[in-house]
Amino acid sequence: PVSIGDSWTMSVSGMAGMPIDVDRTYRLKGRSGGVATVSVEGELAMDMGAKGGMPGASGELSGDLKGTMQIDEATGCILESRIDQDVGGTISVMRETGKIRAKGTTTHTFLEKPY
């Protein structure tokens, strides 16, 4: 069993329009009524020039993410989540090079329990 304050890590590699690596640390913040509150913090890195990346582009983007999730303890389903991301780097496309920075928030809310 996971106790309040315990943490665990997860690393994932995949595609999101280009190859991406994400390292996250999760921490159990609390429990109430069968719902666990979990914080998440992590780092991500994207290589635009890697195989499967954007054709004709090169550069690297990296950044961090931070947020919270509400998880149904009986099913493990995420009921709500809010993740803030801040990503930046330098990219080159068709001989033009520039810096880029993007901030965003992803929010998921189940309107009905998924079971």
C-alpha positions as CSV (number, residue, x, y, z in Angstrom):
1,P,0.0,0.0,0.0
2,V,1.0,3.6,-0.6
3,S,1.1,5.9,2.4
4,I,0.5,9.7,2.4
5,G,3.8,11.3,1.5
6,D,5.1,8.3,-0.5
7,S,6.4,9.0,-4.0
8,W,7.2,7.0,-7.1
9,T,8.6,7.8,-10.6
10,M,7.7,6.9,-14.2
11,S,9.5,7.5,-17.4
12,V,7.8,7.4,-20.8
13,S,9.0,7.7,-24.3
14,G,6.7,8.1,-27.3
15,M,5.4,10.3,-30.1
16,A,3.5,13.6,-29.8
17,G,4.1,15.0,-33.3
18,M,7.8,14.3,-32.6
19,P,9.7,12.0,-30.3
20,I,9.2,12.9,-26.6
21,D,10.7,11.7,-23.3
22,V,8.8,12.4,-20.1
23,D,10.1,11.7,-16.5
24,R,7.5,12.2,-13.8
25,T,7.4,12.0,-10.0
26,Y,4.1,11.3,-8.3
27,R,3.3,11.9,-4.6
28,L,0.3,10.8,-2.6
29,K,-1.0,14.0,-0.9
30,G,-4.1,12.7,0.7
31,R,-7.2,10.4,0.7
32,S,-10.8,11.2,1.2
33,G,-14.0,9.2,0.5
34,G,-12.3,6.7,-1.7
35,V,-10.5,9.3,-3.8
36,A,-6.7,9.8,-3.7
37,T,-5.1,13.2,-4.4
38,V,-1.8,12.8,-6.2
39,S,0.6,15.5,-7.2
40,V,2.8,15.2,-10.2
41,E,6.0,17.0,-11.2
42,G,8.3,16.2,-14.1
43,E,10.5,17.1,-17.0
44,L,10.0,16.6,-20.7
45,A,12.3,16.7,-23.7
46,M,11.6,16.6,-27.5
47,D,14.1,16.2,-30.3
48,M,12.6,17.6,-33.5
49,G,15.3,16.2,-35.7
50,A,15.0,12.6,-34.5
51,K,13.4,9.9,-36.7
52,G,9.7,10.5,-36.7
53,G,10.1,14.2,-35.9
54,M,9.0,17.1,-38.0
55,P,10.4,16.8,-41.6
56,G,12.9,19.5,-42.4
57,A,13.1,20.7,-38.8
58,S,15.8,20.3,-36.2
59,G,16.1,21.5,-32.6
60,E,15.3,20.5,-29.1
61,L,12.5,21.6,-26.8
62,S,12.5,20.9,-23.0
63,G,10.5,21.9,-20.0
64,D,8.6,21.0,-16.9
65,L,5.2,20.0,-15.8
66,K,3.4,20.2,-12.5
67,G,-0.1,19.4,-11.4
68,T,-2.6,17.3,-9.4
69,M,-4.9,14.4,-10.0
70,Q,-7.9,12.9,-8.2
71,I,-7.9,9.1,-8.6
72,D,-10.7,6.7,-7.7
73,E,-8.9,4.3,-5.3
74,A,-11.2,1.3,-6.1
75,T,-10.7,1.4,-9.9
76,G,-7.5,3.4,-10.4
77,C,-9.3,5.7,-12.8
78,I,-8.3,9.4,-13.0
79,L,-11.4,11.4,-12.1
80,E,-9.8,14.8,-12.5
81,S,-6.5,16.2,-13.4
82,R,-4.9,19.5,-14.1
83,I,-1.3,19.7,-15.5
84,D,0.6,22.9,-16.2
85,Q,3.4,22.7,-18.7
86,D,6.2,25.2,-19.6
87,V,8.3,24.3,-22.6
88,G,11.0,26.1,-24.6
89,G,14.0,25.7,-26.8
90,T,15.4,26.5,-30.2
91,I,14.1,25.2,-33.5
92,S,15.3,25.4,-37.1
93,V,12.9,25.1,-40.0
94,M,13.9,25.7,-43.6
95,R,17.1,27.6,-42.7
96,E,15.3,29.8,-40.2
97,T,16.2,29.5,-36.5
98,G,14.3,30.8,-33.6
99,K,13.5,30.4,-30.0
100,I,10.1,29.2,-28.9
101,R,8.4,29.1,-25.5
102,A,4.9,27.7,-24.8
103,K,2.9,27.5,-21.6
104,G,-0.3,25.5,-21.3
105,T,-2.7,23.7,-19.0
106,T,-4.3,20.4,-19.7
107,T,-7.5,19.6,-17.6
108,H,-9.5,16.4,-17.6
109,T,-12.8,15.9,-15.7
110,F,-15.0,12.8,-16.0
111,L,-18.6,13.9,-16.0
112,E,-19.7,10.4,-15.0
113,K,-17.7,7.8,-13.2
114,P,-16.1,5.5,-15.8
115,Y,-17.6,2.3,-14.3
